[in-house]
Amino acid sequence: MIAWSIEAAKKSGVFDHILVSTDDEEIRDIACGLGVQVPFLRPPHLSDDHAGTTEVIGHATQWALDQNWPITAVCCIYAASPFIQGDDIKRGLEILEAGDWSYVFPAADFSAPIFRSFSQQKNGGVEMFFPDLFLTRSQDLPKALHDTGQFYWGRPSAWLEGARIFDKHSFPLLLPRWRVQDIDDQEDWIRAELIAKHILELNNEDGIQ
């Protein structure tokens, strides 16, 4: 899985350094075999299930600054992002550099209006999250976006300060829904395989290898 993300980073052509932050020796060996840097193993307090993205990338950013790298932007790329594309990474950097943004990351709109969403209660019934919007037409509801879980461009100061990504200082790079799939469970994997097949068919039609 991580090979897809590393290959996309290489294809973007925008990085002076590509490094992998991990606490796992097997992943370190795989990454090194793919030609990227793994200069450290991540400390235990940044390697459990509660470690946050900003803290992990802040740690890597500080390491890079300690090496006197003249970094102006840092991109966090998730390992389980099979549909990440180099051109999207490049566009994200261009947006970050062109504006006064702390972060730029890809996003997509939900396939169904989230303001009509509901939960199932213990007794089997349902309850709306936004009951006051029940009579509002779907086309009149606000457009909601979600993070695609692919990559996050940020300024070094934002990562080091732990600035919140989902805030007014961040810009969403919009991607089509059909090109977005995070992988957390078996259902996600099956969906990703179906999407991958479609993308490969489109690339073959366009003569893309």
N, C-alpha and C positions, 0 to 999 in steps of 0.2 A: 504493500500500500504506500509506504513512504517513498518508494521510487517514483510514483506519479508526481508527487509534490516536488521532489528534487528536480525531476526533469522539467517541470513547468518553470521552476525558478531559473534554471539554466537557460531555457528558451526565451525567457523575458529579456535577457541581455542587459539588465539594469543593476546587477549586484557586483560589488567589488569582492565581497566575501559571502559564501554560503556555509553556514554552520548549523549543526544539529545539537539541540539541547536535550539530553536524555540522562537517565540514571541507570539505563540498561546496557550491559556490555554487548549483548547480541545486536541490539539496534545500533550501537556505536560501530560495531564491525561491519554491519550492512551499509551504513552511511559512508564509512571510509572507503568501502569497496565501490561505492557509486561516485567517488571522487570529490566528496565534500569534507569539511573540517568538523571534527568533534574534539575540541581542545580541552574539554573538561567533562566530568560526570556531574550531573546536577545534585546538589546537596539534598539530604533526606527531607528537610522541611519544605522543599519545593517539589517533592516527588510523590506525595500522597494524593488521594482522591479529592482533597479540598484545596489543593494548590491552584491559585488563580493565574489566568493568562498574563495579566499585567505584571504580577510579581515574577513569574518565570522569565518573561522577556526583559523586565527591568534588570534582573540578574545577569542575563546575557549581554545587555547593553552596557552595564557597568564593567563587565569583563572586557568588552571591546574597547571601551574608553581607557581602561587601565593599560591596554596594549598600545595606546596612542594612535588608534585608528581614527582618522578624521571623518567620523560618520555624521551625516546630516539627516538620515532617515533610516528607520529600522522596520523590517517587515516580518511579522509573525505569520508563518505558513503552517497550517495544521497538517498532520501526517495523513489523516484519513479523509482526504479530499480528492477523489479520483477524477472529478470533472474540472478541476482548477486549470486555467489556461494562462500561458505566459503573457498573452496580449492583455488580459484583464489585470494582471499584476503590474504591467507597464502603465496601463491607463490609470491605475490607482495612484502610482507614484506621480504621474503628471498632474493629477488633480491636487495631490498634497502639496506639491511644489508651487502650483499656480495660485493657491489660495491661502488664507490664514487659518488653516485647519490643524487640529492636533492629531486627528486620525482620519483615515479613509479606509472603508471596507466594503465588500460587495454585499448587496441585499436583494431580496426579491419580494414581490407582493404575495399575500396568501391567496390560495385558490378559492377559498370561501370567506365571506365576511366574518371576521372574528367577533364583531359586535352582536351577531346573532348566535353566538356560542352558548353552550349550557353544560352543566355537569349532571351526572346521575347521583342521586342521593342514596343513602343506606336503605331506604324503604323501596327503592326501585324507581321512584319518580324523578323528574328533572327540574332543574332550576337554572334560569338564565343568569349569566354573569352581568349582563347589562339590561335588566328588565324594563328600564325606562325607554329603551330603543326598540321595543317589540313591534310597535306600529310604524317604525321608520322603514321606508323602502330601501332595499339593498343598494340601489344605485345612489341613494342619498347619504349613505354612511361614509365616514372618513376612510380613506385608503390606508391600510395598515401594511407595514413592511416587517420582514424578519431577517435576521442575520443569516447568511448562507453557510457560515462555519468553514470558510476557505482560507482567507488571509486577512491581515490587518496591518495597514501601513500606519506608522506613528512616528512622531518626532521624538528624538532621544529623551528630551525633557519630559514629555508626556509619559513615556514608559517608566522613567526613573521616579517620577512623582506619583505614579500609580493613578493617573487621571482616569476617570471613568470613560469607557469607550462609548457607551450609548448615552450621548449627551449632545448639547447644542454645538459643541466644538468639533463634531464629527460629521463627515460627509458620506452618504451612501452611494456606492457605485451600483446602479441597478442592472441586474442580470435577468434573463428570461427564466421563468419557473422551471421549464423543462430541462434546463442545464444545471439544476441545483439539487444535490442530495447529500445530506450529511449521513454518516454511517455510525449508528450506535447499537443496533440490534439486527437480528436475522431478517426482519421485515424490511429494514432499510437496505440491507444487502441485496435482497431479491429485487427491490425497486431499482437499485443502482445498476444491476445487471441488465434490466430491461431498458433503462435509459442509455446505458453504454452501447447496447446493440443498435439502438436508433442513431446515436451519434456516429458510430462507425459506418453505418449505411450512408448517412449524409456525407461523411468525409470521402467515402468511395465514389459517390456520385459526383463530388466536386473535384475528384482526382487528387485528394489530399492523402499523403502517406503518414 
